[in-house]
Amino acid sequence: MRCRKCGQKAVVNMRQHKLALCKEHYLEWVPAQVERTILRYRLFTHEDKLIVAVSGGKDSLSLWDILWRLGYQAEGLYIGLGIHGETGYSETSRKLAEQFAIQRSLNLRIVDVLEEYGSTIPDIAAKSNRGRNKPCAACGLAKRHIMNQAARIGNFTVLATGHNLDDEAAILFGNTLHWASSYLIRQAPLLEADAEGLIRKVKPLCRMYEREMAAYALLRGIDYVYEECPFATGSTTIYYKELLNKLEAEQPGAKLNFYLTFLQAKEGGLFNEKVDSARELLHNCPQCGEPTTAPTLCAFCNMIGKTSA
């Protein structure tokens, strides 16, 4: 197997693109593909001030590395969730995120949930009844709240996350199975800051396969946390990924086609007649100042309040 560009031995073979590349040309190809996505969906420009949500995993650290290599102004945001498990998940991921930033002289902002709110995410979930079996719902709510708040307070114009194609295809698959129209309407590489207090959110890796990002991290020498969150075992999203992987094995490119044709359908007016009325009901939470549709306190402050009661 030879590199399409130079004829040297290839290290990555991408059946979905009918493309094999050596290390040098692969590490050129990935940032170029991400740049294409940024330009194609008008995610941001070099004038924007970006903050990248980093978890210590391959996707978010690779995204930060790519944006750095492309010359964008990007700082990192790490949220300490207090998830320990057998391997000290949160401690390990924080250490790797800090190590990554130091190696590249980049600025990493850290919000520790225990220090900031007095409880870890698993404890908050248990006390607020949002995590009867797992703290995933509480974790997602907390991360969305903290990411937007940190970006707003830091005067960032764009919040970037490391969602890859496998993530987006699995989410799309689940939402389509249940015809969750409100979620389908808002699933996109770009979520505009369409209300006061909200920050523009982007997913520059949305067209990159998970396998491609793993190869990029490996070839770039990025040290990342290999373990999944200990609470992710048995999740519906992982099950959907497994189903889509079976389809991809038989039909290379199926995941990319599924996602891109969905975006094309949206651009063609698939949801034009659907109004997201919830956006009209947004107001600022009287406690934290974040936008919310709740009648009084936002869902996050309400959850935190229950844990301290």
N, C-alpha and C positions, 0 to 999 in steps of 0.2 A: 504494500500500500504506500503510494507516493503522494507527497504534497502537491496539490493542484497548482500552487504558485511557483515553486522552485524545483520540484522533482526530488527533493530530499525525502528521507523516511518520514512518514506522517505519524503523529502521536495521537491525533483525534480524527475519528471517522464519523461524520454526521450523515446518516442515511437519509434523514428527512430533508437535507439540503443537497444530497448527492455531492458531498464535499469532504475531502480529507486534507488536513493541514499539518505542517510541522509546528514545533513549539513557537518559533519566532513569528510565523504568519498567523497562528491561532491567537496569540496575544495581541496582534494587531487587528485581527478580524473582530474579536468580541467588542472592544471599545467602539469600533466603527459601526457595528450593528446597533449598539446602544445609542450612539449619536444619531443614527438614522431614525430611531424611535423618538428621541427627543425632538427632532426637527419635524418628523411626520405628524406628530400629535401636538406640536407647539407647547411642549411641557414647560420650558423655561429658557432663559437666555443667559449669557455670561454676565449680564448686569444684575441678575437675581442673586439674592442671598439665600443659600440653601442650608437646610439642616437635614441630615440623614439619620433616620431611626436605625440604630445598630443593635443587634442582639448578641453579637459574638459569633453568629453563624456565617456560613459561606456566602449567602446571597447578599446580606446587608453590608458585610465587610468588603466583598468584591465590588458592590455598587459604589461604595465610598472610594475605593481604590480607582475605579474607572473614572469617576467624576473628577478626582484629583488629577489623574493622568490627562484628562481632556481639558484641564485648566479652569474648571468651574470653582466658584467660591462655596465651599461646602464644609460645614462643621458636623460633628456627630452628636447624637443624643442616645445615651444608654439609660434604660429604666431598670433599676434593681427591683425585681419582683419578690425576692425572698423565697424562691423555689429551690429547695435543697436537693432532695432525692438522695440516691446512694452515692452520686458522684459530685455533689455540691454544684448543681447545675448553674445557679445564679452566680456563685462565686467564681466559677471557671469562666463563664461567658464574660463577666465584667473584666477579669484579668486579661483575657484575650483582646477585648475591645480597647482597653487601656494600652496594651502592648502595641497593637496596630497603630494607634494614634501617635504614640511616642516615636515609633520607628519612622514615621513620615512627617513628624513635627506638625501634626494636625491637632485642632482643638476638640476635645471630647467633653460634652456636658453630661453630668450624671444626676439623675433624680432617683434617690433611694426611697422606695415606698414606705419601708419601715421607719426610716428617719423622718420622713415628711409627714406621714399620717399615723404613725404609732403601731401599725400592724403590717404583716406580710400579706401578699395577695391570697394565699390559701386561708389565712386566718380571717381576712375580710370577707372572703366568699362564704366561709362556714358560718360566720356570725350574721351575715346579711341574707342568708337563705338563697343566695345566687349560685351556690356551689354545693348542692345536696350530694352530688356524686363527684364532680370535678369542679375546679375553680375557673374553668375556661371562659364562661360568660363574664364573670367578674374581672378576669384578667383582660379580656378584650375591651370591656368598658373602661377600665382604668387606663390602659395604654392609649386608647383614642383620646381620652380626656387629657392625659398628661402630655401627649405629643402635641396636640393643638395648643394647649396652654403654654408649653415651653417655647414653641415656635412664635406664638403671639407676643409673649413677654420679651423674647430675644430679638424682636423686630425682624424675623426672617420672613421672606416673601413666599418661600416654597418649602414644603415638607415632603421628603422623598422616602419611600419605603422599598424594601428589597423583594417585593412579590414577583416571582418568576412566572413563566408560562404555565408550568404544572399547577401552581397555586391558583392562577386565574381560571384555568380550564376546569379545575375541580370545583371551584366556587360557582362558575357558570353552569356546570353540569347539575349541581345540587339545586341551584335556583331555578333552572329550567325544569327539572323533575317536579318541583313543587309549584311552578309558575308563580314564583315570588316576584311579582311585577315591580314592586317598589324597590327591590334590590337590583333587579335587572336594569331598571332605568338608570341607576346610579353607578353601575359597574362600567368602568372605563379606565384608560391609562391616566386620565386627568379628571380630577374633581375640583371644579372651580370654587373659589372662595365667594360663594354667591349670597352670603349673608354677613352682616357685621360680626366681627369676632372670629370668623372662620379663616383658616389658612388654606391656600391652594395645596392640594395633595396630588402627588404624582407617583407613577410606577414605571420607571425607565426600563426595568428588566422584564416587562410584561410579555415580550416576544422571545425571551431567551429560555430555553429548556433548562430544567434543574440540572440535568447531566452536563450541560454546557457550562453552567456556572461552577459546578464542582470541579470540572477540568480546569477552568480558569484559575480558581483558587489554588489548586494543586500546582499548576505550572508557574504561578506568580509567587509561590512560596508563602501564601497567606495561611497562618495558623488559626484555625477556627474550632469551635466546639462541635464535635461530631455527633454527640448524643442529641436525640430529640428531647424536648421537654418531657419529663417523666409523666406528665398528665396527658400527653398526646396519644398514648397507646390506646388503640381501639376507637379513635375518633372517626366520625363520619367522613371528614375531609380526606383522611388517609385512605379510607376504603374507596372513595371515589377516585383517588389518584391511582390506586391499584387497578381498578376497572379500566381507566383510561390508558394505563400502561399496557394492558393486554391488547387494547385496540391499536395502540401505537406500534406494538411489536408486529402486528399483522399488516398495518397500513402506516408506514413511516410518514410523518407529517400530519397525521390526523388531528392531534391536539392543536397544532398551530392553525390548521384550516378551520377547525371548530371555533376557535377564539376570534380569528380575524374575520370570518364571515359574519359572526355576531356583531362585531364592531362596524362592519360595512352595512349591515342591515340597520343598525342604529343611525348611521350617517344618512342612510336612505330614507329615514323618516318612520322607522318601525314604531317608535314610541311618541311621535309628535303630538298625538291627541291626548296623551296621558299627562295630567298635571300633578306635580309633586306638591300637594297642598300643604304638607307638613312644613315646608320651608317658610310658608307665609306665617306660621305660628311661632317662629323663633323669637325668643327674648333672652336677655342676659340673666343668668342665675344670680340671685341676690347675695349668695354666699361667696362664690368663686369668680363670678363674672363671665363664665363661659356660656356660649349660646346653648339654648335648650328649648325643647317643645313642651317640657313638663310644666304644669300650672304654677308650681312654686320652685323648690330646689331642683337642680338637675339630677339625673339618675345617679351620677357619681357621688355628689354631696349627700344625697339621700342614702346611698349605700354606706358611705363612710360614717354618716350619722348613726346608722343602726349599729355599727360595730362599737361605737363609743358609749352607747346608751347603757 
